[in-house]
């Protein structure tokens, strides 16, 4: 009897397992990106709940080639069913309310759509108790070259014909594919055949302007040719160097999100991603104000552009052809917004500052996944996220408890309820310790409002590598510190300037005495002479060679000082300059960074100048190079020191000083080789260029030799191992 009961229980368990629907399993992972571009997995913010198809909707004719989907404040869903030439309206439970297909226009004539691709819905707007604007449904009747508006019950309202303006080209085609309408009934229209930008017009069809035109990159030949064109020719050519947007939406503040994808701009888009550019010049998603100015904040680790690890097989940053193709933007709660990657069927959600909050969905056949290149539109419906695919099915994603906490944290932060927001962010960190947005959120709460715990907030901003808000908090700390030592700061600055001035006068005096004394140069004199070379390079390098004012040991000292200065920069830079820390900085690497380029330059220059009647030998060239590099150390040390006291806005000044140090050293190196070999300016330019090529050639030979030696060692080792095995 016990055996029968056991077998029955096992069979019942197997039956229960087999009865679970296969499609109910969720096969995607939710993640964000680290500062290095690697994915950081996090709890799901949205989980797939169900799929709504035409039968569930109650639509008799299945949807075909859908292109757009929006919702209103009541949760009703509007779909542009392009191939069926209709607009489908569903209630918040995804049941059919009405269809708009055939209508009677304002002339009393029966009318219909021709491949409508875009739809947008506005709400009733009141001023006091008076209705100012009546909510309407705007439909992009694409191949009919017009926009048709309807009342919210689906009854016909008006037809907005193609706008007229001299700014349109002679052969311009008005092909509206997406539309957004602001609170003042201004229409922002994306036309797939209009490259001048987003069309702005009134609800009566009166053209206002173009905004946000995306310019392409001219080739070098085109740039040269345009210099010889007349003004009229340049104006005509400007109309063909822009690219149209593919979609548009608008947030509650009247700012416009627009997406663009142009194959001719893929390399520029990739450069904008890899360089972490904060400008929106070649960004795939832009945020425009009503005047057309790009105002998107890009404060995250990576600019909002979808996938970052986009190379095949996850091999890191790859070719431009693999970057995300953004086809739609949806505005969510508390300033969040989402985009989808057409290639990968993934959805990326950002906050208003451009931080990636989470990415989810994927390609596949399970619930929550989509077939490749099948997503057509996305939108929010309160705490639900809707995804429309090419088959006309709507996948419903329900926000999880984790997602609720995240939205609540953003709400409390936006409302400046910092104590509540800090509790929310702390709860998120308990669920996901790698979530950088939570560290930033806690840091903001500590540094803003009446809390003012700036020093404590720095730790959280540092944990999230957020230099912008770190700078804001540190500026307050520095302001307090400067107020306490206000009188000492100018005294210290004046004292330092006086000491530097006196030292330079002292060095100049010693150099002058040595020049006329005729005595044997000491090592101290050789070191002091570098300051004469730095400010008088032509005379300095002449005496350096012919009067023996310098030496190899002096050159080695300056190379070592430069190496130590660069090592100090690697380990001593402030957080703003080097947010990722010292990493793998070590003294050996700095030795290679300094001495390898110097030796390559000296060897290549000596080999080349020997063939072209150069008067300097190997020793002379090495000494000249050693006495040329000190400006790098002189600028690097104070720049590194002050990097611990600056904020982001001042970092460019330090970078400029560091660059000037390298330029100074480069100029000394140029004049040093010219004087050492007694070359003319033109001949020295050619020699320096040839030296750089020679350095590359020597490196190539060294790598080739090392590779051959490695192969030989491997070959011999293999033979020895084979002999030992056979013996």
N, C-alpha and C positions, 0 to 999 in steps of 0.2 A: 504493500500500500504506500509506504514512504517513497519507494522508487517511482511509482506512478505519479505521486504528487510532485516529486522533484523534476521529472521529465516534463510535466504539465507547466511548471513554473518557468522552466528554460524556454519551452516553446512559446509561452505567453510573452516573455521578455524579448525573444527574437521578433515576434509579431509586432510588438510595440516599436522596436527599432526600425523595422522595415516599413512601418506605416508612416514614419516621419517624412514629409515631402522633401525631395532632394533640393528643390529650388529654394527652400527656406534657409539653407545655409548661406552665411555671408562670407564671401571670399576675398574681400578687400581689407586693407589695413589703413588706419588713420595715422598721419604722421605730419611732422613739420621738418624744417631744415636747420642744421647747425650753421655756424659761421663758416665752416669749411665746406659746406655743401653736401654733407652726409645726412641721410634721413634719421630723424628722431621719432620713434614710434610713440603714440599717445593713445589714451582711451578714445573710443568713438564719440564724436559730438553728434552725429546723426547715424541712425541705423535704418536700413531699408525695411519698410513695413508691408507694402503690397504694390501690385501693379494694376493700374486701371486701363482696360482696353475699350475698344469701341462698344462691345456688347455690354460691359459694365456701365458705360456712360448712357446707354440707351439710344445710341446713334445707329440708324438703320444702315446707312452707307459707311463702310469703314473709312477711317481717315487715311489720306494718301499725300505723301510729300509735304508734311507739315513744316512750318518755318519759324513760327513765333508763338509765345505763350506769355500771358500776363495775368495778374490777379488784381482785384480791387480790395478796398478796405473791409468789405463784407465777406471776403474769401471766395467770391465767384471767380471762375477761371475762364479765360478767353483764349481761343486757339485759332491761328491762321491756317486753315486747311487748304493749302495752295492748289493742289491738283483738282480738288472738288469745288473750287471757286466759292468758298463759303467761310464764314466765321462761326465757330462753335462756342456757345456760352454754357458753362456748367455751373451748378451751385457749389457751395463749399464741400459738399459730400460727393462731388463728381458725377452728379446726375444731370442730364440734359435739361437746360432751362429753355433755350431757343436756338435756332439757327438763323443766320443772316446770309441769304443767298441771292434771291431775287427781290428787288425793291422798286418802288416807283420814285423816280427822281423829282427834282423841283420843277420840272417842266411837264410833269404828269405823264411821263413816258416810262414804260417798263424797262428796267435796267438790271444789270448783273455785273459781277466781278470778273476780272480777267487776271488770273494767277495772283491773288493777294498774298503778300509775303510778310507784312508787318501789321501789328495791332497794338494799340495803346488805349488806356482807359483813364479818364480824369474824374475827380470827385466834385461834388457840389461845393462851391466856395461861397461863404457868407461873410458879410460885413455887418456885424451886429446881428439883427434878425432878418436882414434883407439879403436875398439871394443875389450874389454878384455874378457868379459864373455857374452855369448848369453843367453837371457832369455829362461827358459824352464818350462815345467809342470812336476812335480814329483808326481807320483802316487804310493801309498802303495798298491801293489797287495797282499793283506794280506795272503790269503790261498794258494797262489802260492809261498810264502816266498821270495819275491823279490820286488824291486822298479823299475818301468818302467818310463822312461822319454820321453817327447814329445816336439817338437818345439811348439812355441806359436800359430801356425796355426793348431795344432792338428796332425801333421805328426810325425811318429815314429822317435825317436832319439837313445835310447840305453836301455839296460837292466842292472841293477845293482843287481847282485846276492847276496845271503846271505854272510856276511863277515865271514872270517875265522880267528880264534885266539885261542890260548891255554887258554885264560881267560874265554872262554865260558865253561860251564859245559859239562860233557860227554853227558848228555841227553838233552842239551839245544835245544829249538825250537825257530826259528826266525820267529816271527809273527808280521810284522810291521803294526801298526795301525795309526800312526801319524808321520809327518815329518816336519822339518823346515830346511831351507838352508840359510847360511849366505852369505855375499857379496863375500866371497872367495871360494864359492862352497863347503864348508864343510857341510856335512849332519849330522843332529842330529835326530836320529830315536828312536821312542818309540815302543818297542816290548812288546806286552801284556804278553808274556811268558818269558820275560827276566827281572830278578829281580836285576841284577847287576848295573842297572842305565840306563841312556840315552846312546845309542850307537852313537859314533862319528866316521865317516869314510869319506873318500874322495869320489868325484863323480865317481871314478873308482871302488868303492867297497872295497878299502883297509881300514881295520880296524885301528883306531887310539887309541881309549881309551873308557872307561866308565866314565861318570861324574854324579855327583849328586845322588848317591845311597842313598835311604831312608832306614835307619836301623830301625829294630824293637826293642822292649824292651824285653830283656831276663827275664824269670821268675827267682825267687830266686834260685830255684833248678838248673836251667840251669847255672846260674852264678857260683854256687858251683861246679857243675859237670865239668865245663870248666876248673876249677883250677887243676883238676886231668887228663885232657886230654893232649895228646902229641901235639906238634906243628902241625903235619900233620893233626891230628883229628880236631884241632881248625880251621885250614884253610879250611877243607872240610865243617865244620858246618857253616862257615861264608857265604857260598853261599846260604843258605836257610833262612837267617834272614833278607832279604831285600824284598821290595815290588816294583812292577813296576808302572810307571806313566801311566796315561790314555790319556793325550793329551799334546801338546806342540805347541808353536809359538815363533816367534822371532821379536824383535823390530828393529827400524832403526839403533840402535847403536850396534847391534849384540849380545844383551843380550837375554837370553832364559827364557821365562815363561813356567813353567811346572806345571801341576796339578796332584794331587794324591788323591786316596780314597781307604783306606784299613780298613775293618771292625775290624781287630785286633788292629788297632791303634786309634780307635775312642776315647777311654778314654784319650790317650795322646794328641790327637788333641783338645779335649774339654778343657783339662788343659791348653793348649797353648792359647786358646781363653779367658778363664775366668781369667787367670793370666796376660793377655795382654802381652804375651811374645814377645820380639822383635827379638829373634833368630828364624831361620827358621827350626829348627830341626824337629818339627812335624807339620809344617804349611801345609795346604791343597794346597797352591799355593806358588811356589818358583820362585825366579829370580836368574838365574845363569849366571856367566860370562863364556867365552869360556873355562876357565880352570875348571869349575864346582863348583866354590866357590859361596855360597849363599850371595847375595848382596842386597836383597830387603830391602827397608826402610819401617819401620813399625812405623811411627810417629803419626798415628791417635789415636783416643780414643781406638779403638779396632783394632787388627791385621786384615788384609784383609782375610776374611774367609767366606764371605757371610752373612747369617742371624745371628744376635746376640740374638734377642728375639726368640729363637727357640723352647721353650717348647710348648706343646700342649695348646691351648686356650689362648696363650699369657701370661702365668703365670710367665714369667721371665726365667732366665737361667735354662735349664732342662737337660734331660738325653743326654748322648753322642750319642745315636742312632738318635737323632733329629737334629744333626748339618748338615750344608749344604753339599750336595754332589756336588763338583765342577767337571765339565766334559769338560770345554773348556775355553780358554782365548783368548781375542781379543785385539789387540793393536790399540788404537785410536789416535786422534790428541793431540799434545803438551804433550806427555808423559803419557797420560791417558791410562787406560786399564780396560777391563771389564771381568767379569766372570758370569756364570749363575748357579743357584741352580737347580739341576736336580729334586729334590723332590718338590720344591715349584714353579718352573717355573718363578723365579724372576731373574732379572739381576742387578748386582752391579758394579758400575764404580768408580775407584779410580784414584787419581793422582799419580805422580811418588814417592811422599813421603809416600804413603800408606793411605792418608786421603780419607774417603768415600765421594765422590762428590754427588752421588745420587743413589737410588735404584728404580727400576720401574718394571712393568709387574706383573702378578699374574696368578693363576689358574682360569679358567672360560671359558665361551663360547663366550664372547663378544670380539669385536675387540681389540687387544692388549693383550688379555689373552690367555692362552694355557691350554689344558688338562694336568692333572697331569703327570709328568715324560715323557713329549712328546718333549721337546726341544732337538735338536741334535747338533746344531752348531750355532755360532754367529760370525759376522764379521762387519767391518766398510766399508762403501762406500762413501767417502768424508763426507758430513754432514748427511748421512743416516746410520741408524743402521739396520742390517738385522738379522732376527732370522729364522732359519730353523727348522721345526718340523718333527715329525716322519712320517707324511703323505706326506712329500715332498713339503709342502707349505712354502713360504717365506713371513713372515710378515715384512712389511716395516715401520720403525719408522723414522719419520722426526724430525730433530732437531728444537726446538722452538727458539723463540727470546731470551728467558731466557738462553737456552743452548748456543746460539751464543755468548751472552755476557760472559758467563762462559769460553768458549774456547778462546775468545778474551783476557780475563783477564790473562789466563794462557800463551797465546802467548806473550803478552806484558811483563809479568813477566819473562818468559824464555829469552826474548830478552833484558832484563834489561831496559826496557822503563818504569820506575817505576811511573812516573807521570801519564802516560796513564793507567797503570795497576791499580793504586789507584782509578782513576775515574771509571774504570770498576767494581772493587770490591765494590765501594760505590753504584753504580747502582744496583748491586746484593742485597746489604743490604736493599735498598729501597723496593725491591720486597720480600725479605726473611730475616727478622731481626734475625732469629735463625740459620743462615747459618755460622757455625764456620769457614769454609774454607775462607770465605770473610774477617772475622776478622784477620785470620792469614795472608791472602794476603796483607791487608792494613798494618799490622804490619811489614811485610817484606819490603814493599815499603818504609816505614818510616825509617827503620833501615839500609837499604842497599843503595848502590850507594853513591851519593853525598849529599843525604838528611841528614842522620845522626841524625834524631830526635829520639834518643834512648829512652828517658824517655816517650815520647808520644807513642812510639810503645809498651811499656810494657803494657799499658792499653788494647790494642787490643789483645796481646798475652794472657793476663790474662783473658779476656772475652771468649777466645776460649780454655782455660786450656792447652795452648801449652807451656810446660815447656822447650822444646828444644830450640826453637827460643827465648823464654824469656831469657834463660841463655846466648845466644849469644849476645843479646842486653844489658843485664845487665852487662856482662863481660866488655863491652866497657865503660859503666858508671863507673864501679868499677875501671877500669884501669885509667880513668881520675882522679877519686877521690884519688887513691893511689899515683899518680904522684904529687898531690898537698900536700899530707901529708906524703911523703916518709920518711922523717927523724923521724917523730913522731911514726910511726908504730913499728920499733924495740925497741924504748924507752919504749913504752907502754907494749910490750911483755916482755921485761926484768923486768920492774917494777912489773908486775903481777906475774911473776915467783919468784921474790925475796920476794914479800909479802906472797905468798903461802908457800915458804920455811920457812920464819920467823914464820909464824903462826903455822906450824907443829912443829917447834922446841919449840915454846912457849907452845903448847899443850903437847908435850912430857915432858917438864920440869915440868909443873904442875902435870901431872900424876905421875911422879917419886917422887915429893915432897909429894903428897898425900899418895903414897904407903908406905913411911917410917915414916910419921909424926904420924900416929895412931890417928889423930883427926877425929872428926865426919865429914862425907862427906856432902858437901853442894850440892845444886842443880846444881850449876855451875860446880863442880867437876864431877858430874854424866854425864853432857853433854860432857865435855871435854874427858871423858873416852872412848867415841865411837871411837876416832881416834887411841887409843891404840888397841882396838878390831879389827879395820879394817886392821891393819898391823901386828898384832900378835894374830891371832884368837884363837889358842889353849890356850895360857896363859891368853889372854884377857877374854875368856868365863869362864875359871876356876875361875878367880878372880871375874868376874861378878856375879857368883853364890855364891861362898864360902866366898868371902871377901865383898860381898854386895856393889860392886863398882858402880852398876847401880840401877835403880829403875823403877817402872811402869810408873811414870810420865815422866821419861826420854825416855822410849820406846814410850810413846804416842806422845811426842814432835817430835821424828824422823819419826813416822808414819804420823803425820800431815805435816811435812816438805816434805816428799815424795809425799803425796797427793797434796800439793800445787805445787810441781815441775811438776807433771804430768798434773795438771790443766794449768800451765803456758805453757807446751808443746802443749796442746790442743788449746789454744787461741793465743799463741805467736810464733808459728812456721812460718818460712818464706814461701813464695809462692812456692819455689822449693820443699820444703819438704811436704807441704800440700796445693796443688793447689786448692782443693775444699773448702778451708776455714775452719773455726771452726765448722760450721754445728750446731749440737745440743749439743756442749760441754757446760757442766755446772758443778758447784762445787759439786752438789749432786752425779753426776755420778762418779766423781773422788773419792769421799768418798767411794762409793760402790766398785770401782775398787781396792782400797787399803785395806779397812778394812774387806770386806767380805772374800777375800782369806786368809787374816791373821787369822781371827777368825776361819775359817774352818780348816786351818792348825793346829792352836793351839789346837782346840777341838779334831780333829782326832788324832793328835800326843799324846795328853794326854790320850785319851781313849786307844790307842794301847799300849803305854809304861807302863801304869798302869798294863796291863796284862803280860808284859814281863820285869818286874823288873827294870823299869826305875827309876832313882833317882830324876828326876826333877818333880816338881808339876806344876799345871796350871800356876801359877805366873811366875815360872822360865822359862817356855817355852815361855810365852808371852814376857818377857823381852828380852830373847835371839833373838826372831824374830824381835822385835822392833829395837834392836841394829844392826841387820843384813841388814836392808833395806836402810840405808843411802847412800851407793854407787850409788843406782839408782838415788837419787836426785842430788848427786854430779856430775854425768855425764849428767843427763837430762838437767839441767839448762844451762850449757855452750853450749851443743849441740843445744838446742833451740835458744839460743842467736845468735850463729854463723850461724844458718840456714837462718838467714835474710841477710847474706852476701856471701853465696856460690852460685856456679853454679852447673849444673847437674853433671858434671864430678867429683865434690868434695863431692857430697852428700853421696857416699859410705863410705867415711872416717868418716863422722858424724854418720852414721848408725852403723858403726863398733864400735865407741866409746860408743854409747848407748847400744849396745849388750854387750860390755865388762862390763858395769855397772851392767847389770842384771846377767851376769855370776859371777861377783865379789860378788854380794849380795847372789846368790845361793850357792857359796862356803862358805861364812860366815854362812849361814843358816845351811848348812850341818855340818860344824864343831861345830856350836853352839848347835845343837841337840845332837851330839856325846859327847861333853864334859858335857853338862847338865845332860845327863842320864848315863854318864860314860860307854858308849858302846865301843866295838871294831869297827874297820873300817867295817868289813864284816857285823856285826850285825846292824850297823847304816845304811848301804846301804839298807838292807832288811826293816828296820823300816821306812826309808824315802819313799821307794816304797809302803809299806803298808799304810803310811799316805796319799799318793796321792790317793790310792784306797778308803781309808776311807773318804776322802773329797768328792769324787764322790758319795759314798753311802749316806753320810749325805745330799748332795744336792738332791739326788733322793728322800729321805724321806721327805725333806722339800717341794719339789714340789708336792709329793703325798699328804702330809698333807694339803697343800694349796688348792689342787684340791678338796679334800674331804670337806674341810670347805666351799669352793665355792658352791659345789653341795648341801650341807646341807642348806646353806643360801638360795639358789635358791629354794630348795624344800619347806622350811618353808615359804618363801615369796609367793610361789604359793598357798600353803594351806590358808594362811591369805587372799590373794586376792580372792580365791574361796569362803571363808566364807563370806567375805564382800559383794561379788557379790550376794550370795544367800540371805543374810539378807536384 
